[in-house]
């Protein structure tokens, strides 16, 4: 997905939430396409893939608050798909 498509989808999702979405890291591929985005919402770490699917992991006290480096600090099995935060890409 393009960065501008991601930004529009995040803005639309933010309108549905009471808590702010904080983007911690965006990994871009060739041509500026979004590969993966890491962030957090209240008590959850969130990760979106290139298709807008969202995976979440509960924040644990042992994890650093900033900067998040999700692929190194959160074990793969701790991530689970959470459809409510999936992005609607147009």
MMTF fields as JSON, N, C-alpha, C and O atoms, coordinates in Angstrom:
{
  "mmtfVersion": "1.0.0",
  "mmtfProducer": "UNKNOWN",
  "numBonds": 359,
  "numAtoms": 360,
  "numGroups": 90,
  "numChains": 1,
  "numModels": 1,
  "chainsPerModel": [1],
  "groupsPerChain": [90],
  "chainIdList": ["A"],
  "bondAtomList": [4, 2, 8, 6, 12, 10, 16, 14, 20, 18, 24, 22, 28, 26, 32, 30, 36, 34, 40, 38, 44, 42, 48, 46, 52, 50, 56, 54, 60, 58, 64, 62, 68, 66, 72, 70, 76, 74, 80, 78, 84, 82, 88, 86, 92, 90, 96, 94, 100, 98, 104, 102, 108, 106, 112, 110, 116, 114, 120, 118, 124, 122, 128, 126, 132, 130, 136, 134, 140, 138, 144, 142, 148, 146, 152, 150, 156, 154, 160, 158, 164, 162, 168, 166, 172, 170, 176, 174, 180, 178, 184, 182, 188, 186, 192, 190, 196, 194, 200, 198, 204, 202, 208, 206, 212, 210, 216, 214, 220, 218, 224, 222, 228, 226, 232, 230, 236, 234, 240, 238, 244, 242, 248, 246, 252, 250, 256, 254, 260, 258, 264, 262, 268, 266, 272, 270, 276, 274, 280, 278, 284, 282, 288, 286, 292, 290, 296, 294, 300, 298, 304, 302, 308, 306, 312, 310, 316, 314, 320, 318, 324, 322, 328, 326, 332, 330, 336, 334, 340, 338, 344, 342, 348, 346, 352, 350, 356, 354],
  "bondOrderList": [1, 1, 1, 1, 1, 1, 1, 1, 1, 1, 1, 1, 1, 1, 1, 1, 1, 1, 1, 1, 1, 1, 1, 1, 1, 1, 1, 1, 1, 1, 1, 1, 1, 1, 1, 1, 1, 1, 1, 1, 1, 1, 1, 1, 1, 1, 1, 1, 1, 1, 1, 1, 1, 1, 1, 1, 1, 1, 1, 1, 1, 1, 1, 1, 1, 1, 1, 1, 1, 1, 1, 1, 1, 1, 1, 1, 1, 1, 1, 1, 1, 1, 1, 1, 1, 1, 1, 1, 1],
  "groupList": [{"groupName": "UNK", "atomNameList": ["N", "CA", "C", "O"], "elementList": ["N", "C", "C", "O"], "formalChargeList": [0, 0, 0, 0], "bondAtomList": [1, 0, 2, 1, 3, 2], "bondOrderList": [1, 1, 2], "singleLetterCode": "X", "chemCompType": "L-PEPTIDE LINKING"}],
  "groupTypeList": [0, 0, 0, 0, 0, 0, 0, 0, 0, 0, 0, 0, 0, 0, 0, 0, 0, 0, 0, 0, 0, 0, 0, 0, 0, 0, 0, 0, 0, 0, 0, 0, 0, 0, 0, 0, 0, 0, 0, 0, 0, 0, 0, 0, 0, 0, 0, 0, 0, 0, 0, 0, 0, 0, 0, 0, 0, 0, 0, 0, 0, 0, 0, 0, 0, 0, 0, 0, 0, 0, 0, 0, 0, 0, 0, 0, 0, 0, 0, 0, 0, 0, 0, 0, 0, 0, 0, 0, 0, 0],
  "groupIdList": [1, 2, 3, 4, 5, 6, 7, 8, 9, 10, 11, 12, 13, 14, 15, 16, 17, 18, 19, 20, 21, 22, 23, 24, 25, 26, 27, 28, 29, 30, 31, 32, 33, 34, 35, 36, 37, 38, 39, 40, 41, 42, 43, 44, 45, 46, 47, 48, 49, 50, 51, 52, 53, 54, 55, 56, 57, 58, 59, 60, 61, 62, 63, 64, 65, 66, 67, 68, 69, 70, 71, 72, 73, 74, 75, 76, 77, 78, 79, 80, 81, 82, 83, 84, 85, 86, 87, 88, 89, 90],
  "secStructList": [7, 5, 2, 2, 2, 2, 2, 2, 2, 2, 2, 2, 2, 2, 6, 6, 7, 1, 1, 7, 3, 3, 3, 3, 3, 3, 3, 3, 7, 4, 4, 4, 5, 3, 3, 3, 3, 3, 3, 3, 3, 6, 6, 3, 3, 3, 3, 3, 3, 6, 6, 7, 7, 3, 3, 3, 3, 3, 7, 7, 6, 6, 1, 7, 1, 1, 1, 7, 7, 2, 2, 2, 2, 1, 7, 4, 4, 4, 7, 3, 3, 7, 4, 4, 4, 7, 7, 7, 7, 7],
  "xCoordList": [0.842, 0.0, 0.887, 2.011, 0.395, 1.132, 1.009, 0.057, 1.979, 1.976, 0.708, 0.095, 0.319, -0.879, -2.142, -3.054, -2.205, -3.349, -3.368, -4.424, -2.185, -2.085, -2.546, -3.322, -2.074, -2.437, -3.944, -4.526, -4.584, -6.037, -6.769, -7.727, -6.306, -6.957, -6.776, -7.699, -5.603, -5.351, -6.229, -6.793, -6.349, -7.208, -8.655, -9.331, -9.137, -10.506, -10.683, -11.703, -9.697, -9.754, -9.725, -10.446, -8.898, -8.771, -10.1, -10.369, -10.925, -12.227, -13.149, -14.084, -12.889, -13.725, -13.238, -13.916, -12.08, -11.467, -11.457, -11.428, -11.481, -11.352, -9.894, -9.563, -9.025, -7.605, -6.835, -7.215, -5.761, -4.981, -4.167, -3.722, -3.984, -3.085, -1.73, -1.623, -0.71, 0.642, 1.459, 1.607, 1.986, 2.831, 4.268, 4.791, 4.907, 6.277, 7.291, 8.389, 6.929, 7.883, 7.125, 6.152, 7.589, 7.022, 8.172, 9.162, 8.039, 9.062, 8.577, 7.51, 9.38, 9.017, 9.837, 11.004, 9.222, 9.914, 10.301, 10.282, 10.65, 11.018, 9.84, 8.689, 10.13, 9.081, 8.251, 7.213, 8.694, 7.985, 6.718, 5.899, 6.536, 5.371, 5.527, 6.616, 4.452, 4.472, 4.556, 3.72, 5.578, 5.713, 5.077, 4.297, 5.417, 4.876, 4.93, 5.824, 3.956, 3.894, 3.706, 2.844, 4.523, 4.427, 3.914, 4.259, 3.093, 2.588, 1.978, 2.159, 1.254, 0.534, -0.744, -0.853, -1.714, -3.008, -3.282, -3.495, -3.278, -3.543, -2.711, -1.512, -3.285, -2.547, -2.133, -1.828, -2.123, -1.778, -0.655, -0.615, 0.265, 1.178, 0.404, -0.324, 0.541, -0.156, 0.839, 1.858, 0.524, 1.372, 0.447, -0.394, 0.606, -0.166, 0.769, 1.905, 0.289, 1.096, 0.759, -0.037, 1.356, 1.185, -0.244, -0.61, -1.05, -2.444, -3.412, -4.622, -2.889, -3.734, -4.252, -5.028, -3.83, -4.245, -3.515, -2.326, -4.247, -3.675, -3.428, -4.275, -2.255, -1.916, -1.693, -1.149, -2.106, -1.932, -1.22, -1.273, -0.56, 0.055, -0.142, -0.007, -0.457, -0.648, 0.681, 1.71, 0.649, 1.865, 2.226, 1.369, 3.476, 3.991, 4.956, 5.619, 5.045, 5.938, 7.384, 8.147, 7.783, 9.165, 9.56, 10.749, 8.577, 8.889, 9.172, 8.541, 10.099, 10.379, 9.197, 8.52, 8.946, 7.85, 8.231, 7.411, 9.459, 9.89, 11.372, 12.081, 11.891, 11.081, 10.699, 11.439, 9.578, 9.182, 9.952, 10.114, 10.399, 11.066, 10.403, 11.018, 9.13, 8.254, 8.797, 8.59, 9.487, 9.948, 11.095, 11.439, 11.694, 12.759, 12.302, 12.878, 11.295, 10.915, 9.695, 9.48, 8.898, 7.679, 7.782, 7.963, 7.666, 7.76, 6.616, 5.517, 6.874, 5.906, 4.576, 3.514, 4.624, 3.376, 2.542, 1.383, 3.091, 2.323, 1.427, 0.478, 1.711, 0.888, -0.351, -0.258, -1.516, -2.737, -3.537, -3.529, -4.222, -5.001, -6.176, -6.878, -6.38, -7.5, -8.21, -7.786, -9.272, -9.966, -10.501, -10.574, -10.875, -11.445, -10.482, -10.92, -9.172, -8.179, -7.651, -6.762, -8.179, -7.775, -8.09, -9.122, -7.199, -7.379, -8.228, -8.104, -9.077, -9.919, -9.2, -9.305, -8.477, -7.711, -8.594, -9.196, -8.665, -9.504, -8.721, -9.255],
  "yCoordList": [-1.178, 0.0, 1.241, 1.207, 2.3, 3.563, 4.253, 4.018, 5.102, 5.812, 6.655, 6.68, 7.33, 8.194, 7.369, 7.823, 6.15, 5.265, 4.831, 4.772, 4.53, 4.159, 5.317, 5.111, 6.526, 7.691, 7.93, 8.228, 7.803, 7.985, 6.923, 7.228, 5.672, 4.576, 4.726, 4.441, 5.168, 5.386, 6.523, 6.428, 7.592, 8.714, 8.256, 8.668, 7.404, 6.894, 6.021, 6.111, 5.179, 4.332, 5.182, 4.899, 6.218, 7.082, 7.724, 7.939, 8.029, 8.636, 7.703, 8.163, 6.392, 5.411, 5.1, 4.387, 5.624, 5.26, 6.42, 7.587, 6.083, 7.094, 7.392, 8.5, 6.417, 6.556, 6.901, 6.463, 7.678, 8.016, 6.826, 5.986, 6.772, 5.8, 6.479, 7.544, 5.876, 6.426, 5.518, 4.326, 6.087, 5.333, 5.46, 6.565, 4.305, 4.29, 4.082, 4.636, 3.293, 2.986, 2.542, 1.793, 3.02, 2.61, 2.078, 2.776, 0.842, 0.226, 0.28, -0.237, 0.916, 1.066, 0.127, -0.14, -0.367, -1.209, -0.395, 0.835, -1.106, -0.44, 0.367, -0.059, 1.508, 2.353, 3.067, 3.644, 3.04, 3.751, 3.065, 3.692, 1.788, 1.042, 0.675, 0.31, 0.772, 0.419, -1.102, -1.826, -1.581, -3.025, -3.402, -4.351, -2.651, -2.918, -1.621, -0.793, -1.469, -0.281, -0.767, -1.601, -0.236, -0.547, 0.684, 1.815, 0.449, 1.55, 1.026, -0.135, 1.898, 1.463, 2.266, 3.424, 1.586, 2.17, 1.77, 0.592, 2.733, 2.507, 1.352, 1.529, 0.19, -0.906, -1.997, -3.118, -1.672, -2.664, -2.166, -0.994, -3.08, -2.834, -3.239, -4.231, -2.512, -2.852, -2.921, -2.231, -3.763, -3.913, -4.128, -5.026, -3.295, -3.461, -3.955, -3.493, -4.893, -5.368, -4.571, -3.633, -4.94, -4.203, -4.228, -3.408, -5.172, -5.273, -4.597, -4.608, -4.005, -3.323, -4.211, -3.759, -5.49, -6.385, -5.997, -5.676, -6.033, -5.612, -6.817, -7.697, -6.823, -7.778, -6.98, -5.877, -7.526, -6.827, -7.736, -8.962, -7.095, -7.791, -6.899, -5.679, -7.498, -6.723, -6.154, -6.828, -4.906, -4.301, -5.011, -5.271, -5.311, -5.927, -4.944, -4.184, -4.948, -4.013, -4.19, -3.224, -5.405, -5.661, -5.091, -4.971, -4.738, -4.18, -2.688, -2.003, -2.183, -0.743, 0.033, -0.43, 1.209, 2.03, 2.751, 2.875, 3.225, 3.918, 3.694, 3.661, 3.541, 3.27, 1.805, 0.953, 1.513, 0.109, -0.468, 0.184, -1.643, -2.361, -3.723, -4.73, -3.745, -4.883, -6.204, -7.228, -6.207, -7.484, -8.048, -9.218, -7.262, -7.776, -7.96, -8.781, -7.231, -7.283, -8.138, -8.527, -8.437, -9.212, -10.512, -10.5, -11.616, -12.923, -13.099, -12.585, -13.813, -14.005, -14.554, -14.112, -15.505, -16.117, -15.181, -15.487, -14.064, -13.114, -12.227, -11.632, -12.131, -11.323, -12.113, -13.3, -11.465, -12.118, -11.137, -9.931, -11.669, -10.835, -10.217, -10.898, -8.915, -8.208, -7.446, -6.359, -8.014, -7.517, -6.092, -5.354, -5.694, -4.36, -3.262, -2.223, -3.483, -2.477, -2.653, -1.911, -3.618, -3.751, -2.455, -1.828, -2.067, -0.822, -1.063, -2.091, -0.116, -0.175, 0.625, 1.85, -0.085, 0.563, 0.705, -0.262, 1.918, 2.175, 1.932, 2.095],
  "zCoordList": [0.0, 0.0, 0.0, 0.501, -0.546, -0.57, 0.789, 1.532, 1.101, 2.382, 2.519, 3.586, 1.469, 1.563, 1.802, 2.493, 1.232, 1.49, 2.953, 3.582, 3.481, 4.891, 5.779, 6.712, 5.496, 6.306, 6.297, 7.34, 5.134, 5.051, 5.873, 6.583, 5.768, 6.499, 8.008, 8.771, 8.444, 9.877, 10.389, 11.48, 9.615, 10.013, 10.178, 11.121, 9.263, 9.351, 10.591, 11.274, 10.881, 12.075, 13.338, 14.295, 13.345, 14.523, 14.901, 16.083, 13.92, 14.19, 14.976, 15.633, 14.911, 15.601, 17.018, 17.758, 17.402, 18.677, 19.664, 19.272, 20.95, 21.999, 22.309, 22.732, 22.104, 22.4, 21.122, 20.036, 21.242, 20.051, 19.552, 20.335, 18.252, 17.631, 17.501, 16.892, 18.062, 17.973, 17.057, 17.325, 15.982, 15.058, 15.541, 15.686, 15.79, 16.282, 15.164, 15.208, 14.173, 13.111, 11.867, 11.951, 10.702, 9.425, 8.576, 8.356, 8.101, 7.267, 5.824, 5.493, 4.968, 3.566, 2.7, 2.987, 1.643, 0.68, -0.534, -0.519, -1.58, -2.829, -3.354, -3.256, -3.897, -4.454, -3.41, -3.736, -2.144, -1.091, -0.613, 0.059, -0.942, -0.485, 0.993, 1.437, 1.735, 3.152, 3.282, 2.741, 4.008, 4.251, 5.582, 5.664, 6.621, 7.958, 8.768, 8.589, 9.658, 10.522, 11.954, 12.23, 12.86, 14.285, 15.026, 14.687, 16.034, 16.836, 18.118, 18.485, 18.79, 19.984, 20.155, 19.751, 20.78, 21.111, 22.549, 22.836, 23.451, 24.862, 25.405, 25.62, 25.635, 26.266, 25.277, 25.682, 23.987, 22.966, 22.069, 21.695, 21.725, 20.614, 19.377, 19.407, 18.309, 17.072, 15.922, 15.918, 14.953, 13.779, 12.589, 12.602, 11.554, 10.316, 9.228, 9.116, 8.428, 7.309, 6.058, 6.107, 4.959, 3.707, 3.171, 2.329, 3.662, 3.221, 4.19, 3.962, 5.277, 6.247, 7.357, 8.199, 7.372, 8.459, 9.733, 9.718, 10.823, 12.107, 13.015, 13.163, 13.609, 14.654, 15.93, 15.887, 17.053, 18.331, 19.327, 19.236, 20.27, 21.405, 22.615, 22.524, 23.733, 24.954, 25.411, 25.363, 25.856, 26.397, 27.694, 28.539, 27.831, 29.048, 29.685, 28.979, 30.995, 31.68, 31.268, 31.281, 30.9, 30.55, 29.189, 28.895, 28.354, 27.053, 27.17, 27.974, 26.391, 26.426, 25.877, 24.96, 26.43, 25.934, 24.651, 23.741, 24.571, 23.357, 23.163, 24.169, 22.004, 20.812, 20.768, 21.26, 20.197, 20.039, 18.855, 17.823, 19.015, 17.945, 17.935, 18.286, 17.526, 17.694, 17.219, 17.871, 16.101, 15.586, 16.402, 16.235, 17.272, 18.132, 19.573, 20.287, 20.023, 21.431, 21.721, 22.869, 20.721, 20.949, 20.164, 18.946, 20.858, 20.212, 19.217, 19.427, 18.157, 17.087, 17.6, 17.161, 18.516, 18.993, 19.862, 20.143, 20.289, 21.089, 20.231, 20.743, 18.942, 18.051, 17.67, 17.355, 17.696, 17.224, 16.376, 16.625, 15.375, 14.463, 15.213, 15.96, 15.005, 15.63, 14.525, 14.132, 14.039, 12.852, 13.01, 12.028, 14.221, 14.432, 13.979, 13.486, 14.143, 13.768, 12.346, 11.93, 11.594, 10.19, 9.45, 9.688, 8.559, 7.82, 6.584, 5.918, 6.293, 5.089, 3.998, 3.936, 3.149, 2.079, 0.862, 0.397, 0.353, -0.84, -2.107, -3.204]
}
